[in-house]
Each structure stands twice: as structure tokens, then as C-alpha cells.
Amino acid sequence: MMFSAIVVAGISLLLFLVSLLSFKRIKETKMLFIGIAFLLFFIKALAIIFEKFYVGHLILLDLLIIISLYIASVKK
């Protein structure tokens, strides 16, 4: 469990940085919401690694990730 959380943290941080650079380059708000989703994945992975949050808080992060991805997908 710990290894997979570390891998998810690393990949999500990398994807957050890529989406942030893409947003700065093309100024498309979709990339901003996608970046927010990857940042939330990173925060969730850190919470799992350091075991600082209860399951209810992690589910709230999942909800925020879904909302962010939904907004990115319906944004014109």
C-alpha cells in the first residue's frame, strides 16, 4: 500500500506540473481544472502516506477530484 501511494504521489505531482505548464502556455482553463485534479491526487497520496486523515476526508478529496474533472470535461 505504501509503495503504490508513493508512486501515485510522484506521478500525480509530475502530471500536475505538466498541466500547470500547459495552462501557462495555452491559457486554457480546462488545463487548470485538470491540474487541480492532479494536485488533489497528490494531496490524497500524501495523506495516505502519512496517515493524517480519516477515510471520510479522503472521500471528500475524491469528490473534489471528480468535480474538477467534470468541470474540465464540460468546459468549452
MDTraj code that builds the backbone (N, CA, C; nanometers):
import mdtraj as md
import numpy as np

residues = "MET MET PHE SER ALA ILE VAL VAL ALA GLY ILE SER LEU LEU LEU PHE LEU VAL SER LEU LEU SER PHE LYS ARG ILE LYS GLU THR LYS MET LEU PHE ILE GLY ILE ALA PHE LEU LEU PHE PHE ILE LYS ALA LEU ALA ILE ILE PHE GLU LYS PHE TYR VAL GLY HIS LEU ILE LEU LEU ASP LEU LEU ILE ILE ILE SER LEU TYR ILE ALA SER VAL LYS LYS".split()
xyz = np.array([
    [0.0826, -0.1199, 0.0000],
    [0.0000, 0.0000, 0.0000],
    [0.0866, 0.1258, 0.0000],
    [0.1911, 0.1249, 0.0803],
    [0.2770, 0.2416, 0.0904],
    [0.3501, 0.2678, -0.0415],
    [0.4007, 0.1618, -0.1049],
    [0.4725, 0.1793, -0.2318],
    [0.3816, 0.2393, -0.3383],
    [0.2601, 0.1880, -0.3498],
    [0.1691, 0.2401, -0.4518],
    [0.1299, 0.3849, -0.4224],
    [0.1172, 0.4220, -0.2966],
    [0.0863, 0.5614, -0.2615],
    [0.2018, 0.6528, -0.2995],
    [0.3240, 0.6066, -0.2820],
    [0.4405, 0.6860, -0.3203],
    [0.4461, 0.7027, -0.4715],
    [0.4170, 0.5956, -0.5450],
    [0.4152, 0.6028, -0.6911],
    [0.3070, 0.6991, -0.7391],
    [0.1887, 0.6895, -0.6821],
    [0.0788, 0.7802, -0.7191],
    [0.1166, 0.9251, -0.6869],
    [0.1796, 0.9479, -0.5735],
    [0.2212, 1.0836, -0.5367],
    [0.3199, 1.1388, -0.6389],
    [0.4169, 1.0594, -0.6779],
    [0.5160, 1.1051, -0.7743],
    [0.4574, 1.1329, -0.9115],
    [0.3756, 1.0411, -0.9591],
    [0.3153, 1.0580, -1.0917],
    [0.2173, 1.1748, -1.0925],
    [0.1369, 1.1862, -0.9885],
    [0.0391, 1.2953, -0.9860],
    [0.1079, 1.4311, -0.9734],
    [0.2184, 1.4384, -0.8997],
    [0.2924, 1.5643, -0.8915],
    [0.3515, 1.6002, -1.0280],
    [0.4059, 1.5018, -1.0960],
    [0.4607, 1.5252, -1.2296],
    [0.3517, 1.5725, -1.3263],
    [0.2364, 1.5068, -1.3249],
    [0.1274, 1.5455, -1.4133],
    [0.0699, 1.6827, -1.3759],
    [0.0704, 1.7143, -1.2478],
    [0.0279, 1.8484, -1.2062],
    [0.1194, 1.9542, -1.2658],
    [0.2501, 1.9316, -1.2575],
    [0.3448, 2.0280, -1.3122],
    [0.3312, 2.0419, -1.4631],
    [0.3093, 1.9303, -1.5322],
    [0.2908, 1.9349, -1.6773],
    [0.1643, 2.0121, -1.7131],
    [0.0566, 1.9868, -1.6418],
    [-0.0682, 2.0578, -1.6719],
    [-0.0574, 2.2054, -1.6360],
    [0.0176, 2.2386, -1.5319],
    [0.0381, 2.3781, -1.4964],
    [0.1179, 2.4507, -1.6046],
    [0.2216, 2.3861, -1.6553],
    [0.2990, 2.4454, -1.7654],
    [0.2131, 2.4596, -1.8907],
    [0.1285, 2.3607, -1.9165],
    [0.0391, 2.3681, -2.0320],
    [-0.0593, 2.4829, -2.0169],
    [-0.1112, 2.5011, -1.8967],
    [-0.2037, 2.6121, -1.8724],
    [-0.1346, 2.7461, -1.8954],
    [-0.0134, 2.7597, -1.8455],
    [0.0589, 2.8853, -1.8649],
    [0.0874, 2.9115, -2.0130],
    [0.1044, 2.8046, -2.0891],
    [0.1380, 2.8195, -2.2308],
    [0.0169, 2.8506, -2.3170],
    [-0.0938, 2.7753, -2.2981],
    [-0.2088, 2.7901, -2.3885],
    [-0.3257, 2.8654, -2.3259],
    [-0.3195, 2.8940, -2.1960],
    [-0.4238, 2.9705, -2.1256],
    [-0.5634, 2.9083, -2.1391],
    [-0.5704, 2.7777, -2.1397],
    [-0.6983, 2.7065, -2.1482],
    [-0.7392, 2.6655, -2.0065],
    [-0.8580, 2.7100, -1.9633],
    [-0.9000, 2.6825, -1.8257],
    [-0.9221, 2.5340, -1.7993],
    [-0.9441, 2.4560, -1.9048],
    [-0.9560, 2.3111, -1.8856],
    [-0.8302, 2.2561, -1.8205],
    [-0.7151, 2.3060, -1.8654],
    [-0.5885, 2.2579, -1.8103],
    [-0.5742, 2.2952, -1.6633],
    [-0.6311, 2.4073, -1.6251],
    [-0.6272, 2.4481, -1.4851],
    [-0.7054, 2.3500, -1.3983],
    [-0.8251, 2.3118, -1.4429],
    [-0.9059, 2.2165, -1.3650],
    [-0.8439, 2.0772, -1.3638],
    [-0.7812, 2.0384, -1.4726],
    [-0.7112, 1.9095, -1.4757],
    [-0.5926, 1.9139, -1.3799],
    [-0.5229, 2.0260, -1.3790],
    [-0.4115, 2.0428, -1.2862],
    [-0.4568, 2.0365, -1.1413],
    [-0.5706, 2.0974, -1.1124],
    [-0.6255, 2.0921, -0.9767],
    [-0.6558, 1.9481, -0.9373],
    [-0.7108, 1.8709, -1.0314],
    [-0.7409, 1.7305, -1.0031],
    [-0.6127, 1.6538, -0.9706],
    [-0.5063, 1.6762, -1.0476],
    [-0.3798, 1.6072, -1.0197],
    [-0.3196, 1.6534, -0.8867],
    [-0.3357, 1.7805, -0.8540],
    [-0.2880, 1.8288, -0.7249],
    [-0.3636, 1.7617, -0.6101],
    [-0.4934, 1.7435, -0.6279],
    [-0.5726, 1.6752, -0.5252],
    [-0.5334, 1.5284, -0.5126],
    [-0.5011, 1.4637, -0.6259],
    [-0.4487, 1.3264, -0.6201],
    [-0.3192, 1.3232, -0.5393],
    [-0.2334, 1.4228, -0.5606],
    [-0.1070, 1.4299, -0.4877],
    [-0.1319, 1.4472, -0.3376],
    [-0.2229, 1.5367, -0.3019],
    [-0.2550, 1.5592, -0.1610],
    [-0.3123, 1.4327, -0.0980],
    [-0.3980, 1.3643, -0.1726],
    [-0.4568, 1.2406, -0.1209],
    [-0.3494, 1.1346, -0.0983],
    [-0.2550, 1.1234, -0.1916],
    [-0.1470, 1.0255, -0.1758],
    [-0.0618, 1.0589, -0.0539],
    [-0.0335, 1.1882, -0.0332],
    [0.0422, 1.2268, 0.0856],
    [-0.0344, 1.1946, 0.2132],
    [-0.1655, 1.2153, 0.2097],
    [-0.2474, 1.1835, 0.3276],
    [-0.2423, 1.0344, 0.3577],
    [-0.2408, 0.9535, 0.2534],
    [-0.2329, 0.8084, 0.2744],
    [-0.0949, 0.7701, 0.3275],
    [0.0093, 0.8321, 0.2712],
    [0.1458, 0.8001, 0.3146],
    [0.1660, 0.8357, 0.4615],
    [0.1220, 0.9535, 0.5009],
    [0.1449, 0.9988, 0.6380],
    [0.0290, 0.9671, 0.7322],
    [-0.0763, 0.9062, 0.6783],
    [-0.1919, 0.8614, 0.7573],
    [-0.2451, 0.9720, 0.8481],
    [-0.2668, 1.0894, 0.7901],
    [-0.3113, 1.2046, 0.8684],
    [-0.4613, 1.2285, 0.8626],
    [-0.5296, 1.1644, 0.7698],
    [-0.6719, 1.1919, 0.7531],
    [-0.7540, 1.0657, 0.7739],
    [-0.8777, 1.0848, 0.8100],
    [-0.9711, 0.9738, 0.8193],
    [-1.0253, 0.9429, 0.6807],
    [-1.0902, 0.8287, 0.6670],
    [-1.1444, 0.7868, 0.5377],
    [-1.2454, 0.8879, 0.4858],
    [-1.3219, 0.9482, 0.5717],
    [-1.4201, 1.0479, 0.5299],
    [-1.3568, 1.1664, 0.4600],
    [-1.2405, 1.2072, 0.5061],
    [-1.1707, 1.3175, 0.4418],
    [-1.1182, 1.2758, 0.3044],
    [-1.0737, 1.1516, 0.2925],
    [-1.0236, 1.1038, 0.1636],
    [-1.1369, 1.0942, 0.0628],
    [-1.2550, 1.0574, 0.1078],
    [-1.3704, 1.0521, 0.0179],
    [-1.4062, 1.1925, -0.0282],
    [-1.3925, 1.2908, 0.0594],
    [-1.4158, 1.4296, 0.0201],
    [-1.3161, 1.4724, -0.0878],
    [-1.1908, 1.4315, -0.0756],
    [-1.0926, 1.4604, -0.1798],
    [-1.1320, 1.3943, -0.3114],
    [-1.1823, 1.2707, -0.3048],
    [-1.2289, 1.2035, -0.4267],
    [-1.3416, 1.2827, -0.4930],
    [-1.4323, 1.3336, -0.4125],
    [-1.5426, 1.4133, -0.4660],
    [-1.4900, 1.5402, -0.5336],
    [-1.3946, 1.6059, -0.4722],
    [-1.3362, 1.7257, -0.5323],
    [-1.2633, 1.6937, -0.6630],
    [-1.1978, 1.5796, -0.6688],
    [-1.1303, 1.5377, -0.7915],
    [-1.2319, 1.5147, -0.9022],
    [-1.3401, 1.4463, -0.8703],
    [-1.4447, 1.4195, -0.9698],
    [-1.5066, 1.5496, -1.0187],
    [-1.5331, 1.6416, -0.9280],
    [-1.5914, 1.7705, -0.9672],
    [-1.4963, 1.8470, -1.0585],
    [-1.3689, 1.8478, -1.0241],
    [-1.2703, 1.9187, -1.1060],
    [-1.2605, 1.8589, -1.2457],
    [-1.2589, 1.7274, -1.2556],
    [-1.2530, 1.6628, -1.3867],
    [-1.3828, 1.6833, -1.4659],
    [-1.4963, 1.6863, -1.3961],
    [-1.6222, 1.7118, -1.4627],
    [-1.6238, 1.8529, -1.5224],
    [-1.5812, 1.9509, -1.4442],
    [-1.5780, 2.0878, -1.4944],
    [-1.4850, 2.0983, -1.6155],
    [-1.3707, 2.0308, -1.6094],
    [-1.2768, 2.0332, -1.7234],
    [-1.3390, 1.9697, -1.8470],
    [-1.4194, 1.8675, -1.8291],
    [-1.4757, 1.7987, -1.9450],
    [-1.5923, 1.8745, -2.0085],
    [-1.6666, 1.9515, -1.9300],
    [-1.7800, 2.0252, -1.9881],
    [-1.7438, 2.1682, -2.0273],
    [-1.6259, 2.2143, -1.9879],
    [-1.5824, 2.3498, -2.0215],
    [-1.5549, 2.3601, -2.1700],
    [-1.6042, 2.4669, -2.2311],
    [-1.5846, 2.4842, -2.3762],
    [-1.4514, 2.5446, -2.4072],
])
top = md.Topology()
chain = top.add_chain()
for i, resn in enumerate(residues, 1):
    res = top.add_residue(resn, chain, resSeq=i)
    for name in ("N", "CA", "C"):
        top.add_atom(name, md.element.get_by_symbol(name[0]), res)
traj = md.Trajectory(xyz[None], top)
